[in-house]
């Protein structure tokens, strides 16, 4: 498995090449969309917002939708998963099930590589969510590559550095940029 890290944003989204799918986590009541879902919606000229307004997918817990991407991004499809109301979504409690569900759907769809942003990731819970991601995301997804996006990429690199023994056992390799981030942390850069 190859793992990449990058900041959430239009630059990172536009740079995704060779990725089969996006995995978007959308809450029921956060409008306009934020994070990666908001950037994807921007690139798709509001297509996700239109789907939400039409109530084909509302972001309720357990909701799932496949959105074809016909233009605006190099990735051709987005898998959307509902989180329920933002106030009742507790990432430390729900992330394991969410990662297993998403991995199962992505595997059944034949995805070999995916880009995603961990929902609810903050500086305070980064280490815990990275542990859950390793335990339930990396071990569940049978693809070859994951691009992990987030505003906390430096903290994600720190958390991944702490979990390096577990990652070696899972045979996770970092792309050059992620490896440089982790090496930079070791050197105190």
Helices and strands as residue ranges (DSSP letters): E 2-6, H 10-14, E 21-27, H 35-43, H 47-53, E 64-68, E 77-84, G 86-88, H 91-108, E 113-117, H 126-132, I 133-138, E 145-149, H 153-162, H 164-169, E 173-174, H 176-187
